Amino acid sequence: MPKPIGDAPSVTPSVTADHPPEWLVDVEVKLAYQERLIGELDALVRTFAARLEKAERAIVELREGAKSPEAPLGPANEPPPHY
């Protein structure tokens, strides 16, 4: 730190418990934003996980339905043509 010129006192901001240094305030603000963002992203991931599970269950149901239809398809189960 440069020495003060002449009899001028050096100017340093006072750091107390009530007035932390500016860089610490900046870090705390950034941390608060990051914590909020992490919470929002966590909620988003949980929402998409629930949607993915629902879609996977629907796919399984569709595959099972395609494998074993209720009535076998073919001429014996088709309605007769109307003339």
TIVO-2410 file (N, C-alpha, C; in nm, 3 decimals):
# residues 83
REC num residu      c1      c2      c3 atome chaine
REC   1      M   0.086  -0.116   0.000     N      A
REC   1      M   0.000   0.000   0.000    CA      A
REC   1      M   0.091   0.123   0.000     C      A
REC   2      P   0.063   0.221  -0.086     N      A
REC   2      P   0.149   0.340  -0.090    CA      A
REC   2      P   0.135   0.421   0.038     C      A
REC   3      K   0.245   0.486   0.074     N      A
REC   3      K   0.246   0.570   0.193    CA      A
REC   3      K   0.171   0.700   0.166     C      A
REC   4      P   0.104   0.754   0.269     N      A
REC   4      P   0.035   0.880   0.248    CA      A
REC   4      P   0.134   0.992   0.221     C      A
REC   5      I   0.091   1.088   0.143     N      A
REC   5      I   0.176   1.201   0.108    CA      A
REC   5      I   0.167   1.305   0.219     C      A
REC   6      G   0.280   1.347   0.266     N      A
REC   6      G   0.282   1.451   0.369    CA      A
REC   6      G   0.214   1.407   0.495     C      A
REC   7      D   0.133   1.495   0.552     N      A
REC   7      D   0.063   1.465   0.676    CA      A
REC   7      D  -0.078   1.411   0.653     C      A
REC   8      A  -0.117   1.382   0.526     N      A
REC   8      A  -0.252   1.334   0.498    CA      A
REC   8      A  -0.267   1.193   0.553     C      A
REC   9      P  -0.374   1.168   0.627     N      A
REC   9      P  -0.395   1.033   0.681    CA      A
REC   9      P  -0.437   0.939   0.569     C      A
REC  10      S  -0.401   0.813   0.585     N      A
REC  10      S  -0.443   0.715   0.484    CA      A
REC  10      S  -0.592   0.689   0.502     C      A
REC  11      V  -0.660   0.672   0.392     N      A
REC  11      V  -0.804   0.650   0.396    CA      A
REC  11      V  -0.830   0.503   0.371     C      A
REC  12      T  -0.876   0.435   0.473     N      A
REC  12      T  -0.915   0.294   0.458    CA      A
REC  12      T  -1.056   0.281   0.513     C      A
REC  13      P  -1.140   0.208   0.441     N      A
REC  13      P  -1.277   0.193   0.490    CA      A
REC  13      P  -1.276   0.115   0.620     C      A
REC  14      S  -1.361   0.155   0.712     N      A
REC  14      S  -1.367   0.082   0.839    CA      A
REC  14      S  -1.446  -0.046   0.817     C      A
REC  15      V  -1.394  -0.154   0.869     N      A
REC  15      V  -1.459  -0.284   0.856    CA      A
REC  15      V  -1.502  -0.325   0.996     C      A
REC  16      T  -1.633  -0.337   1.012     N      A
REC  16      T  -1.688  -0.381   1.139    CA      A
REC  16      T  -1.790  -0.490   1.111     C      A
REC  17      A  -1.845  -0.542   1.216     N      A
REC  17      A  -1.947  -0.646   1.198    CA      A
REC  17      A  -2.069  -0.589   1.127     C      A
REC  18      D  -2.097  -0.460   1.150     N      A
REC  18      D  -2.212  -0.396   1.085    CA      A
REC  18      D  -2.183  -0.357   0.941     C      A
REC  19      H  -2.056  -0.336   0.908     N      A
REC  19      H  -2.015  -0.293   0.773    CA      A
REC  19      H  -1.903  -0.382   0.722     C      A
REC  20      P  -1.939  -0.499   0.664     N      A
REC  20      P  -1.835  -0.587   0.611    CA      A
REC  20      P  -1.774  -0.525   0.486     C      A
REC  21      P  -1.657  -0.575   0.444     N      A
REC  21      P  -1.596  -0.520   0.323    CA      A
REC  21      P  -1.685  -0.544   0.201     C      A
REC  22      E  -1.670  -0.458   0.103     N      A
REC  22      E  -1.756  -0.463  -0.016    CA      A
REC  22      E  -1.743  -0.595  -0.090     C      A
REC  23      W  -1.623  -0.649  -0.099     N      A
REC  23      W  -1.605  -0.776  -0.171    CA      A
REC  23      W  -1.680  -0.888  -0.102     C      A
REC  24      L  -1.690  -0.883   0.031     N      A
REC  24      L  -1.764  -0.987   0.104    CA      A
REC  24      L  -1.914  -0.974   0.077     C      A
REC  25      V  -1.961  -0.852   0.071     N      A
REC  25      V  -2.103  -0.829   0.039    CA      A
REC  25      V  -2.132  -0.883  -0.102     C      A
REC  26      D  -2.042  -0.857  -0.197     N      A
REC  26      D  -2.059  -0.907  -0.333    CA      A
REC  26      D  -2.066  -1.059  -0.336     C      A
REC  27      V  -1.979  -1.124  -0.260     N      A
REC  27      V  -1.977  -1.271  -0.255    CA      A
REC  27      V  -2.108  -1.323  -0.194     C      A
REC  28      E  -2.155  -1.258  -0.089     N      A
REC  28      E  -2.279  -1.301  -0.026    CA      A
REC  28      E  -2.399  -1.284  -0.120     C      A
REC  29      V  -2.399  -1.177  -0.198     N      A
REC  29      V  -2.507  -1.155  -0.295    CA      A
REC  29      V  -2.504  -1.263  -0.402     C      A
REC  30      K  -2.385  -1.290  -0.453     N      A
REC  30      K  -2.372  -1.395  -0.555    CA      A
REC  30      K  -2.415  -1.530  -0.500     C      A
REC  31      L  -2.378  -1.559  -0.376     N      A
REC  31      L  -2.417  -1.686  -0.314    CA      A
REC  31      L  -2.569  -1.695  -0.301     C      A
REC  32      A  -2.632  -1.586  -0.262     N      A
REC  32      A  -2.778  -1.586  -0.249    CA      A
REC  32      A  -2.845  -1.613  -0.384     C      A
REC  33      Y  -2.796  -1.551  -0.490     N      A
REC  33      Y  -2.851  -1.576  -0.624    CA      A
REC  33      Y  -2.828  -1.721  -0.665     C      A
REC  34      Q  -2.711  -1.774  -0.637     N      A
REC  34      Q  -2.683  -1.913  -0.674    CA      A
REC  34      Q  -2.771  -2.010  -0.597     C      A
REC  35      E  -2.792  -1.984  -0.469     N      A
REC  35      E  -2.880  -2.071  -0.391    CA      A
REC  35      E  -3.022  -2.069  -0.446     C      A
REC  36      R  -3.069  -1.950  -0.483     N      A
REC  36      R  -3.204  -1.941  -0.540    CA      A
REC  36      R  -3.211  -2.015  -0.672     C      A
REC  37      L  -3.109  -1.997  -0.756     N      A
REC  37      L  -3.106  -2.063  -0.886    CA      A
REC  37      L  -3.101  -2.215  -0.870     C      A
REC  38      I  -3.023  -2.263  -0.776     N      A
REC  38      I  -3.015  -2.407  -0.752    CA      A
REC  38      I  -3.152  -2.460  -0.710     C      A
REC  39      G  -3.222  -2.387  -0.626     N      A
REC  39      G  -3.356  -2.428  -0.586    CA      A
REC  39      G  -3.452  -2.435  -0.704     C      A
REC  40      E  -3.445  -2.334  -0.791     N      A
REC  40      E  -3.532  -2.332  -0.909    CA      A
REC  40      E  -3.497  -2.446  -1.004     C      A
REC  41      L  -3.368  -2.470  -1.025     N      A
REC  41      L  -3.326  -2.579  -1.114    CA      A
REC  41      L  -3.365  -2.714  -1.055     C      A
REC  42      D  -3.355  -2.730  -0.924     N      A
REC  42      D  -3.394  -2.854  -0.860    CA      A
REC  42      D  -3.543  -2.881  -0.882     C      A
REC  43      A  -3.624  -2.777  -0.866     N      A
REC  43      A  -3.768  -2.793  -0.890    CA      A
REC  43      A  -3.795  -2.830  -1.035     C      A
REC  44      L  -3.722  -2.769  -1.126     N      A
REC  44      L  -3.740  -2.800  -1.269    CA      A
REC  44      L  -3.700  -2.943  -1.299     C      A
REC  45      V  -3.589  -2.988  -1.244     N      A
REC  45      V  -3.544  -3.126  -1.267    CA      A
REC  45      V  -3.647  -3.225  -1.211     C      A
REC  46      R  -3.701  -3.196  -1.092     N      A
REC  46      R  -3.801  -3.284  -1.033    CA      A
REC  46      R  -3.927  -3.289  -1.120     C      A
REC  47      T  -3.968  -3.175  -1.175     N      A
REC  47      T  -4.085  -3.171  -1.262    CA      A
REC  47      T  -4.062  -3.255  -1.387     C      A
REC  48      F  -3.945  -3.239  -1.449     N      A
REC  48      F  -3.917  -3.316  -1.570    CA      A
REC  48      F  -3.899  -3.464  -1.539     C      A
REC  49      A  -3.847  -3.498  -1.423     N      A
REC  49      A  -3.835  -3.638  -1.386    CA      A
REC  49      A  -3.973  -3.702  -1.372     C      A
REC  50      A  -4.066  -3.630  -1.312     N      A
REC  50      A  -4.202  -3.682  -1.298    CA      A
REC  50      A  -4.268  -3.698  -1.435     C      A
REC  51      R  -4.246  -3.601  -1.523     N      A
REC  51      R  -4.303  -3.611  -1.658    CA      A
REC  51      R  -4.241  -3.727  -1.735     C      A
REC  52      L  -4.113  -3.748  -1.717     N      A
REC  52      L  -4.044  -3.858  -1.786    CA      A
REC  52      L  -4.097  -3.993  -1.736     C      A
REC  53      E  -4.114  -4.006  -1.606     N      A
REC  53      E  -4.168  -4.131  -1.551    CA      A
REC  53      E  -4.308  -4.158  -1.606     C      A
REC  54      K  -4.389  -4.054  -1.614     N      A
REC  54      K  -4.525  -4.070  -1.668    CA      A
REC  54      K  -4.520  -4.112  -1.815     C      A
REC  55      A  -4.432  -4.052  -1.892     N      A
REC  55      A  -4.419  -4.087  -2.034    CA      A
REC  55      A  -4.368  -4.230  -2.050     C      A
REC  56      E  -4.275  -4.271  -1.964     N      A
REC  56      E  -4.223  -4.408  -1.972    CA      A
REC  56      E  -4.333  -4.510  -1.939     C      A
REC  57      R  -4.418  -4.479  -1.840     N      A
REC  57      R  -4.529  -4.569  -1.808    CA      A
REC  57      R  -4.626  -4.579  -1.926     C      A
REC  58      A  -4.652  -4.466  -1.992     N      A
REC  58      A  -4.742  -4.466  -2.107    CA      A
REC  58      A  -4.684  -4.549  -2.221     C      A
REC  59      I  -4.555  -4.540  -2.241     N      A
REC  59      I  -4.491  -4.619  -2.347    CA      A
REC  59      I  -4.502  -4.768  -2.316     C      A
REC  60      V  -4.479  -4.805  -2.191     N      A
REC  60      V  -4.491  -4.946  -2.153    CA      A
REC  60      V  -4.633  -4.994  -2.176     C      A
REC  61      E  -4.732  -4.914  -2.138     N      A
REC  61      E  -4.872  -4.953  -2.161    CA      A
REC  61      E  -4.902  -4.968  -2.309     C      A
REC  62      L  -4.851  -4.879  -2.391     N      A
REC  62      L  -4.873  -4.889  -2.536    CA      A
REC  62      L  -4.808  -5.014  -2.593     C      A
REC  63      R  -4.687  -5.044  -2.548     N      A
REC  63      R  -4.619  -5.165  -2.598    CA      A
REC  63      R  -4.695  -5.290  -2.557     C      A
REC  64      E  -4.742  -5.294  -2.433     N      A
REC  64      E  -4.817  -5.410  -2.387    CA      A
REC  64      E  -4.949  -5.423  -2.463     C      A
REC  65      G  -5.013  -5.312  -2.490     N      A
REC  65      G  -5.137  -5.315  -2.566    CA      A
REC  65      G  -5.115  -5.359  -2.710     C      A
REC  66      A  -5.003  -5.325  -2.767     N      A
REC  66      A  -4.974  -5.365  -2.905    CA      A
REC  66      A  -4.939  -5.513  -2.913     C      A
REC  67      K  -4.883  -5.568  -2.806     N      A
REC  67      K  -4.846  -5.710  -2.807    CA      A
REC  67      K  -4.968  -5.800  -2.791     C      A
REC  68      S  -5.060  -5.764  -2.706     N      A
REC  68      S  -5.175  -5.851  -2.680    CA      A
REC  68      S  -5.305  -5.772  -2.691     C      A
REC  69      P  -5.357  -5.761  -2.812     N      A
REC  69      P  -5.485  -5.691  -2.827    CA      A
REC  69      P  -5.596  -5.772  -2.759     C      A
REC  70      E  -5.705  -5.704  -2.726     N      A
REC  70      E  -5.815  -5.770  -2.656    CA      A
REC  70      E  -5.875  -5.884  -2.739     C      A
REC  71      A  -5.897  -5.861  -2.866     N      A
REC  71      A  -5.950  -5.966  -2.953    CA      A
REC  71      A  -5.852  -5.984  -3.069     C      A
REC  72      P  -5.825  -6.107  -3.105     N      A
REC  72      P  -5.733  -6.127  -3.218    CA      A
REC  72      P  -5.790  -6.068  -3.346     C      A
REC  73      L  -5.700  -6.010  -3.422     N      A
REC  73      L  -5.743  -5.950  -3.549    CA      A
REC  73      L  -5.749  -6.058  -3.655     C      A
REC  74      G  -5.834  -6.041  -3.750     N      A
REC  74      G  -5.845  -6.135  -3.861    CA      A
REC  74      G  -5.988  -6.140  -3.911     C      A
REC  75      P  -6.013  -6.217  -4.017     N      A
REC  75      P  -6.146  -6.223  -4.078    CA      A
REC  75      P  -6.254  -6.275  -3.983     C      A
REC  76      A  -6.219  -6.360  -3.887     N      A
REC  76      A  -6.321  -6.416  -3.798    CA      A
REC  76      A  -6.375  -6.311  -3.703     C      A
REC  77      N  -6.301  -6.208  -3.672     N      A
REC  77      N  -6.346  -6.110  -3.576    CA      A
REC  77      N  -6.385  -5.976  -3.639     C      A
REC  78      E  -6.381  -5.969  -3.770     N      A
REC  78      E  -6.420  -5.845  -3.837    CA      A
REC  78      E  -6.570  -5.844  -3.859     C      A
REC  79      P  -6.633  -5.729  -3.849     N      A
REC  79      P  -6.777  -5.725  -3.875    CA      A
REC  79      P  -6.804  -5.755  -4.024     C      A
REC  80      P  -6.919  -5.813  -4.055     N      A
REC  80      P  -6.948  -5.844  -4.195    CA      A
REC  80      P  -6.969  -5.715  -4.275     C      A
REC  81      P  -6.931  -5.719  -4.401     N      A
REC  81      P  -6.951  -5.599  -4.484    CA      A
REC  81      P  -7.100  -5.575  -4.507     C      A
REC  82      H  -7.139  -5.452  -4.513     N      A
REC  82      H  -7.278  -5.417  -4.540    CA      A
REC  82      H  -7.292  -5.386  -4.688     C      A
REC  83      Y  -7.397  -5.445  -4.750     N      A
REC  83      Y  -7.418  -5.421  -4.892    CA      A
REC  83      Y  -7.526  -5.321  -4.914     C      A
***
